[in-house]
Amino acid sequence: MIREAIATPRQLLAKTPRPGEPFERFTLVAHSRHVTDAAEAIIESVGTEALAALGLGQRSWAPILRRIVVAGAGLHDIGKANDNFLAMLLKKDPQLQAIRHEVVPLVLAYANDGFSRWLKALLFDDEERLLVLAIVAFHHLKYNKARNWGIAGGRPITIFLSHPDLVAAVSNLASRLNVREVLPSLADATFSASDTRTRVLDAREEFHDALEGLWRGLSPHHPYRRLLPLAKHLVAAADGAGSAAVKQDDSSLPGAITYYVTSALARRCEVEELDELIDSSLAGHNPHDFQRQVAYEETRFVIARAGCGSGKTLAAWLWVRRHAVGRKVVFAYPTTGTATEGFAGYVAPNEIEGRLIHSRAEIDIEALDSSGDDLGSDAARDEEARWEAFGSWSAAAIVTTVDAVLGLLQNQPRSLYASPALLSAAYVFDEVHAYDDKLFGLLLRFLDVMSGTPILLMTASLPENRLAAIRRIVPSAVVVEGPNERESLPRYRLREATLDDAIGLATQTLHAGGKVLWISNTVARARAAARNFRAQGSAPYLYHSRFRYEDRARIHRAAIDAFTKPGATLLVATQVAEMSLDLSADLLVSELAPISALIQRIGRLNRREAANGAKLALLIDVREPAPYSDAELANARAWLQLLGDGDLSQRDLAIAFETVVPGGDIAVPSDCRWLDDVVEARPDAVRDDGYTVSVIMCSDARRAADHPKGIRRLIHETSIPMIVNRDLIGDMRTWRRLNGVPIAPEDRIHYDPTEGATWAS
């Protein structure tokens, strides 16, 4: 049954209008044009490189990619041309839409002959039409065929197919696709409340059957199996860029999407910059053999197996000079803290432009138009992901976490929005030995998918089963060993100790003017150790993750500076010190931890003066293994027993690690949301979920009212990652938020700039 048609609106909207801003930019016509502009610019800028990265370098696939990306961008939001969506945007009807806007084109394609004729006029090929419909369904990561997304049964809906705005948007797309045929005039499509659910389910079933039938008929290596996932990411990224107001010279340029995308993605590593950087780093010296060998291997895939102090940073830049000129380069680290320090080591002192793209990044875009009405409960998270990702577009060198890179495989929003930059880059994965099995498995899948991309892996050790797993995917992989004179130099002595013994020896070292690094496995024990040393008259730095970011950055820099100057220095830290602190201690005290973590911690010991003899690392066993497992600590005990109590080199540590670590084949994960979910559109985790949530204190949130343009910077500088439990997560749903970040009530957090944050009891 068809209900009575409602009044046709004067203009169709894609976003909620904002007071004081030009109304036109929120219309469906303007938004469709901006997103299609962005899509065309992305294809022109990185399309060929992205195809080559995925092993689709043949020219014949470029026109197909362009067609389906441009068509997907032009059609992605036409489902918003309906009375339900308009009423929701204008706050006239708080109820759910009868059909989510991503699903509307699917329904029309199979339930409306006129719209079907439109599609066939725009795209002659049956398979390409299917791919485009999948792209449209994907772009908000909401579509799941196992659930009735967007079917709010019992609601009628009218889709304004005859509206001049929709006709204009589709005609503009036809022009971009070089379609010369005059599109037929259509009547509005109106479905009654009882008819909507049946139409949606029937259309979806037809769509699923057609797309999955196409997929079953493809060989495992058919290009469509990578072409469609690539197009999905690029259209979603174009949607993000097309929703942005570009900022340049402190002015908003809402009409400059093409300019922004083209100029940002054109920022690459250039010969002159790299040569200047390398010459400055060499300071008149020549690179040593290890560095030259890393750089000049002909294969696209190199593994540099070397410990701390082997010159890997310069080796990486020499490799970039050989393999990544004219590309972006991504340096991927295991953690956010590691990426921060890596940024300082690789990029910040140099003329190469770099930009962090983890959660503390600066970006080039002033405002995003993502609407909570449009995205639902995930709006704040999606907007934050876009802010993080767009920082990578205009960077030549991107320093980030491995999660942001491997997130491509799992449809992680920040990786999806960063995809135009990530798919045109060369990669340096550092500290690979710190990856757990799940992360390493995803890395293997990445190596398989990105078969046309230059990649450098750097690791202190690499067990044989992991090397064998890599060689199964990349048989041409070359391993370059670190400089023998450095790797075999005796630098450490390891000894198990009680807590009292460790405190005593640490105190003696400080009295002698030495440098001590003390690492605890939990924030609580690190705080207790720092307080104990203060009670004895020492002045330790305390460094862990429960600080406001601005305080953590201050402590980080102060500790690094203190370790470079004469005089006694004590730093008490948690796991954040494993890879994010470039310092050299005279004594290391560490709680027992997994072997890879211990190797990283020991790497902070005797980094500068190893030729003068070995220095001591004291290891304290712990009663409670958390945050690690009993098995991980059992392996660590076996490793220590194998090493003995003599002087040890980095090579000794690595060989013992490779001996103790359990062998066996390492499987490449079968689940990869990006490539394996043909119909679905779901993100998945790169690592096992944790229980950490970033929050802001009330006192910091109040500062935002006085500086509205600095809200994002303030959030990044003052947010605190806090451990939460299920009860607290439930309670947090009632808290106020600042740009989506929970604001802790006044009495919920105790904070001290030298101690960090704790939950009030």
N, C-alpha and C positions, 0 to 999 in steps of 0.2 A: 504494500500500500504506500502511495506517495502522499506526503503531507503537503499542506498549503505552503507555497514558497514565501520566504521572508523578504523584506526589503533589501535590495542590493546596496551595499555600502558604496560611498563615493570613491574611496581608495582602499586598497588591500594593504594590510600591514604584515611585516615579518617580525618586528620587534616592538616592545613597549616603548612608545615615545617618551623622551625625557624632556622635562621643562627646560627652556632656554637653549635647546639644540635644534638644528634645522630638522623640521618634520620629515622632509623628503628622504633622509638617510635611513629612516625606519620603515619605509614602504617596501612592499614585496618586490616591486620593479627595481628599485635602487639596490636592495640587498642582493637580488639575483644577479644584477649587473656587476656589482662589486666582487661577488664570489667567483663569477665566471671570469672576470678580469684577472683575479688572483690565480685561478686555475690555469688560464692560458699562460700567464707569466711563469708559473711554476714549471709547466711543461717545457716552455722555451728555455728556461734556465737550467733545469736538472733532468728533464725527461730522458734524454739519451744516456746520461750517466747512470740514472737509476735503473734503466733497462740493462745496461752493461753490468752493473753491480750484481744484479740478480741472474746473470748469465743469459740475458736476452739481447745480446748485442746486435743481432741482425737488424738491418734497417727496416725490414718489412713490418716489424712490430710497432715502430714509432707512430705511424698514422693511426693505427688502431688504438694505442694508448691515448693519443690526443683526443680522438673522437669520444671514447667512453669517459674520459676525465672531464672534458668540456661539457658533454651531455649530462653527466652526473651532477656537475656543478650547477648547470642551468636549471635542472629539474629538481634539485635536492629539497627545495622548500616550497614547491608549487602546491604541495598538500596543505599549506597554510591558508589557501584561498577558500576558506569555508567559514560558515557562520559560527560554529562552535569555537574555533580558534580565535576569531575576532572578538567574540564576547568575552573570552577568557583574558585576552590581552588588555581590553578596555575595562576589565573588572566588573562587567555587567552580569556575568554569570560565573560563579565560583566553581561550578561543577566540572567534572572531567570532560575532555573531548570524547565524542562518540568513537572517533578513530584517531589515533596519533597521526601527526602530519606525515611521518615517514611511511606510514602504511597506506595513506590515501592513494598515492600513485599506483600501488599494487592492485588495490581494489578497482580503480578506474581502468587499469590496463586489461583486466579480465571481466569487468562488469559493465563497461561503457564503450559502445562501438565507436563513438566519436573520438574519445580520447585514444583508443587503440589506433585509429587512423592517424591521429597526430603523431604518435610514437613511430609508426611505420614510415611516415613522411620524413621524420627527423633521422631515423636510423633504419636503413633498408635491411640490415642483416639481423635475422632472428636471434642469433647467439649474442650479438652485441646489445640488443634490447634487453635480454635477460641479465647481462652483466651490469647494465646501467641501473636496472631496477634493484639489483642487489646492492649497488653502491649507494643508491638513495636510501634504502632501508638501513644501511650500516651507519650513517654519518653521525648519529648521536649515541652509538654503542648501547642501544636499548633493545634492539630487535632479537627476539628469542622465539623460535618456532614452537617450543614446548609450552609457552604461556600465551595467554590472550592479551598481549600488550595492546593497550589503546582501545580495547573494546569495552566501553562503559555502558553496556547494554541498556536498552530502554530510552535511548536518546535519538531523536531525528537529526539529520545533518543535511545541509545544502552546500554543494561545492560549486563555486562561481566560475564555471568554465567559460561562460560568455562575457565575463567582466573584461573591460578594455585593458586593465592592468595585467591580467593573466595572459591575454592575447598578446600584449606588447612584450611581456617577458619571454613567451614561447617564440614569438617572431624574431626577437633579438637572438635567441639561441639558434634558430634556423639559419639566420644570416651567418653566425659564427661557424656553423657546420657546413656552410656553402650549399644549403638546400634552396633550390630555386622555385620549387613547387609552392603555390599559394596554399596556405593551411586552411582547411575547411572551418566554417563557422560552427560553433557548438552551442548547445543549450545547457543550462545549468543542470547538474546531476543532483537530484533530491531523493534521499532515502528515508523511509519512515523508521520509527523506533523499532518496530518488529522486524523490519527488513535489514537493518544495518548489520546485526550480528551474523545473519546467514550470508549476506554478501561478502563480508570480511572473511569469514572462515572458508567459504568456497573459493574466493579469489586467492587467498593465501595457499590453500591446498594445491591449486593449479600452478601457482608460482613455484612452490617448493618442488612439486613433481617435475616441472620443466627444468628447473635449475639443477636439481640433483640428478636428473636423467642425463643432462648435458655432461655433468661431472663424471658420472659413471662411464660414459662413453669416451672419456679422454684417457690417453696413456698417462702413466705416472709422471712423465717428464714433459707433458704438453705445456707449451708456454702460457696458456690460459691459467694454469694452476698458480702461476706467479704474477701474471698480468693483472688479474682481478684483485688480489690482495694489494698490489702496488697502487692500483687506481683507487681503491677504497681509502687508503691512507692519504693519498694526495688530495682527494676531494675533501676529506675531513679537515686537512690542513688548510686548504683554500677557504673553506667555510670559516675557520678561525681567523684567517688573515682578512677575509672580506668583511668580517664583523668588527674590525679594529679601526680606530682613528690613529693614523700614523703621525708620530711626533718627530719634528725636525726643526732645529733652531728654535725650540720653545714655541712652535706654532703647530696647530692641528691641521692636518691635511687629509680630510675625509675622502677627497677625490683622487688621492695619489696612491691607490693600492698597487697599481701596476708598477709605478716608479719604485715604491718601497720594496716589493717582492723582488723585482729585477736587480736593483742595486744591492739589496741585502744578500741575496744568494750569489751575487757576483764576487763577493768578498772571499778571496782564496789566498793560499800561501803563494807568495811570489818569490822569484829567484833572488832579487836584490835584498829583500827583507831577510830571507833565510841565510844568505851569505853574510850579511852584517851580523846577524845573531850568532852564527857559528864562529866567525872571526873573533867576536867579542869574547865568546866562551873559551876559545882556545888560547887567547892572550899571547899570541906569538908562538905557541907550541904546536906540534903536530898531533893529530889524533893517533891513539895507539892501535895496535893490531885488532883488538876486539872491536873497537868502534868502527874501524874501516870495514871489517868483515861484515858486521851487521848492516852497514849502509850499502855495500856493493854487491850483496847477493842478488842474483838476477831474478829469482823466484818472487812471486807476489806475496808469499807467506814465509815469514822468518820467526823463529823462536830464539830469543836471547835468554840463555840460562846463566844467570850471574847474580851474585849476592850484592850486599850493600857496598857502596863506595867503589864500584867497578867502572863508573863512567857511563852508566846506562842512559842518563838524561841526554848527554851530548850524542851518544850513539843513536838515540831516537831522533834527534833533530837532523843528524846526518842522513838517517834513513828517510826522513820526510823530504829532505833536499833531493834525494834520488828518486823517490817513488810517489811523492804527493805534490809536486809543483803543479799549480793550477787547480788543486783540489782544496777543500776544507780538510782539516785533520782533527780527529777526535782522540783525546787522551782519556781513557776510561779507567777509573779506580774502584776498588771494592766498596768504599764507604764515602759518605759526604765529607767527613773530616779529612780523609785522605785526598779527596778531590780538591779541597781547599788548599792544603799544603802543596799538592801537585800544581795547582794554578800558580802559586807563588814561585815554585821551582822551574816550571816549564815556560810560563807565559809572562807573568806580571812584570819582571824586570826588563823585558825585551820590547823591541819595536813591533813585533808581531801583535796584532790585535787579538786579544783573547777575551772570552766572557764565560764566567761560570754559568751553567744552566741547571745546577741543582737548586734547592729551595731558597738559597740566599742570593740569587742572581739579580743583576740589573737588567732592564729590558729597554727596548726602543719604542714601545708602543704605549700611548698615553692612556687609552681606555678601550675596553672591550664591551661589545653590546650583547653579550650572552645574557639571556633573560631567564630569571628564575621560573617564570611562567612556562617558558619553552623547555627548559632542561629538567625541571622538577627538583627533587631533593638533592640531586647531584650538581646543581648549578655552581655553588661556590667552589667545589672541588674541580669541576671542569674549567672554571675561569682561572683558578690558580694554576692548573696544568698548562693552560694556554700562555699565561704570563711567563712561566718558567721556560717553556719551549721556544717562544719567539726570540729569546735572547740569543739562541744559537744561529738564527738565520743570518745575522750580519757579522758573524765572527769568522775569522780565518782559522783560528785555533780554538777548539771547544774542549774545555776540561770539565768532566762530569763524572757521574758514577756509572758503573757497569750496568746498574739497574735501568738507567735512562736509555742505554743502548739496547740491551737485551729486551727491554720493554716493547720494542718494535714487534717482537715475536708474540707477545701476549696482549696486544692491543691496549697497552697502557696509554692513557690520554696524553701525558706529556711527551711520550715518544712518538705517538701518532702525529701530534701537532708539530713536532720537530723533524718529522720524516723528510721534508725536502732538503734539509741540511744534512741529516744523517745518511741519506741515500746517495749523497754526492761526495762523501768523505773517504779518506783513508783512516785506518784505525791503529792506535797503540793501546793495547790492553796491558796495564802494569799490575804487578803484585798478583799474578794469576794463581800462585800457590795458596793464596788466602781464600780461594773460592771453595765453597762446600760442593758436595756432589751435585745438588740440584742446579746450582749456578753454573758449574762446569758443564753439565749436560746441556744447558741452554746455550752456552758458548759453542759447543760442538754443533748444535743446530744452526746457530748463526754462521759459523764457518761454512756450513753446507749451503745455506741460502745465499750468502753473499759471495758467491763463487767468482765474481769478477772484481773483487775489491782488494786493494793492497792492505795487508794486516801484519802488524808486528806484535807478538806476544812477548812480554818480559816477565821473568819469574826467577825466584831464588832457587827453586827446585822443581822437578817435574818427574813424578813417579812413572815407571815404565808403562803401567797400564794406561795412564793418561796420555803419554806420548803415543802409544799404540792406537788409542782411540782417535787422536788427531790425524795420524797417518792414514787411517782408514778413510777419512774424509778428504784429506789433502795429502796425497802421496808425495807430492813435490816439496813438502815442508822441509826446511833446512834448520838445523839446530846449531846455534853459535854459542860456544862455551865462553864463560867469562875469563878474563886474563888470569893465567895460572899463578903468576906471582902474587896476585891479590887474593884469589880464591883459596890458595893453599897456605897463606900466611897465618901462623898461630896468633889468634886475637883474643880467645876467650878461655876461661876455666869455669866449669859449671859445678856447683856444689849445692846439695840440699841443706836446708837450714831451718831451725825453729824461728818463730817470730822474735823471741828475745835475742837470739844470736844475730839476726838480721838488723834489729834496731841498734844493737851494740856496734856492729861493724859500720853501719851507716853513720852513726854518730862519730866514730873515729875518723872516717873519711872526710866528713865535714870539718872537723877540728883541724885536719891537715890541709884544708883549703880545697878539697876535691869536689867533684860534681857527682851527685847521686840522683838516680832515677828510680822511683819506687812505684810499681804498678800493681794495683789491686783489681780483682775481677768484678767488684761491685762498687757502686757509688758510696754505699754506707760504710764499707770497710776502708775506702780511700779517705773519706771524711774522718773516720776514727784514727787512721794513721797520721793524718795531718795534724789533728788536735793533739795527739800524743807528742809529736815532735815540737809543737808550739809550747806545750807544757814544759818541755825540757830546754826551752830557750832558743830553738831554731825558728826560722821564718820560711817555711816551705811555700812554694806555689802549689795550689790545688787546681787540678785540671780534669774536668769530666764533662758529660753532655748535659747536665741539668742546670746550666747557666743560660741566662739571656744571651742571645748570640753576640751582642755587642760586648758583653763582659767576657765571654769565652774567647773572642778574638783578641781582646786586650791582654788576657792572661797568656794566651798562646804566644803573642809577640814578645811579651815581657820575659817569659821563660826562655824562649829561643835566644833573645839578646843576652840574658844572664849566663847562659851556657857558653857564649862566645867570649865572655870577659873573664879576667882573672878573679879568683875568689871562690869561696864555698857557695854551692848552689844545690838546693834540694827541690825536686819536682815530684809531687805525689799525684798520680794519675790513674785513670782506668784504661780500658781497651782503646780509647781514643788516641793514646800515645803510640800504638803499635805501628802506624804508618803515616801519621799526620804530623810528626815532630822530627825535624831534621836537626838532631843534636847528638853530641858525643859525651857519654857519661864515663866516669872513672869506676863507678860501682853501679851495678844493676841489681835491684831486688824485685822479684816478681813472684806472685802466686802462681801455682801450677795451672797450666792452661793447655789447650790443644797444641800439637806440635807446630803447626803453621803459625799460630799466634806467638809461641815462644821464640821461633826463629825471627819473627818481626821485632819482638821486644829486644832480643839479644842484639839485633842489628843497630840498636841505639847505643850500644856499648862499644867504646874504643874505636870509633869510626875515623878519627882524625890521626891518631898516633899509633897505629897498629904495629909499626915496625919496631917500637920500643918495648914490645913484649905483651904477653896476654894479660887481660884484666878479668876480674871476678864477677860472676853472676850468681846470686844466691836465689834458690828456688824454694818457696815455702809451700808445702802440701796443704790442702784445704779439706775440711770435713764435708762441706756442702759443695757439690760440683757446680750448681747453678751459677751462671747462666749456661754452663756447658753440661755435657752428659758424662756419666760414669765411664762409658767406653772411650770417650775422647781423652779423659784424664788417665785411664789405664794405658792407652797408647803412649801418652807422654811419659809415664813412668818407665815403660819399656824402652823408650828412646833414650832417656837419661841413663839407664843401666847399660845400654849398648855403647853410649859415648864414653863412659868412665869419667875419671877425674883429672885427666891430663890436659895439656894445652890443645886447643881445638881451633880449626879453621872453619870458614864458611862452608867449604866443600865437605868437611867432616859432618857438619850439621845436616847438610842436604842429603848426603849418602845415607846417613842413619835414618833420616826421615823416609827416604824412598825404600829403605829396607823394612821399616816397621809398619808403614801404611799398608792396610790390607790390599791385596791385588785383586784380580778379576776384571772381567770386561766392564766397561762403562757404557751404559746405554744412552743413545741419543733420545731425548724425550719424544714420545709419540704425540703428545698434546702440544700444539702450537696454534693458539687462537687465530693468529693472523693468516696462516696458510691453510689450516685444516678446517676452520669453520666456514663453510661455503655460504650457507644461508644465514647463520647466526651473526650477531654483532655483540660480543661480550668481551670485556677485559678479564685478565687473569693475573695472578701474582707471579712475580719473578722469583721471590723468596717465600718461605713460609711466613704467614702473617704474624706480626708482632702485636704488642699492646702499648705502643707509644703513640701519644697524641700531642701535638703542639698546642699550647695554650698561651694566653696573654693575661697578665695581671691587670686588675682594675686600674691601678695607678698609671700604667702605661697606656691603657685604652683611653683614659681621659685626655691624654696628650694629643690624641688624634683629632679631637674636636677643634683644636686651635690650628691645626695644620692639615686641612683636608686633602691637599695635594700630596702630602707626604705619608698617607696612610700605609701604602704598600711598603715603603722603606721602613716605617716605624714597626710594622708587623715583622719584617725580616730581622730587624735589629733587636727586638724585644721578646719574640716568641720563645717559649721554653718547651723542649720535648720532655713530656712527663709519662711515666709508667702508669697505666690505668688498669683497673679490673672491670668485670662485667657490671657490678653495682655502680661504679663511678661513671661508666659509659652511659648507663641509663640516666643517671642524675644530670650528666652534661647536656642531655637533650633539652633541658629547661634553661640552660645558660644563655645569656645574650652572646651575640657574635659580632665580630668586626671583620668584614670582608670574608665571612665564612669561618673565621678562626674563633674557637670558644674563648670567652672571657671568664676567667675564674673569679667567683665571688670573693669579696674582700677578705674573708676569713679562711679561705680554703688553702692558700699557699703561704708558707713562710719562705722569705727570700733574703739572702745575704750575698752581697757582691763577691765575697771571698769564699763562701761556702756553697752557694748555689741554692736551688729550690728543693723544698720538701713539702709533701702534703701535710696539712694540719691534722692532728690526730682527733 
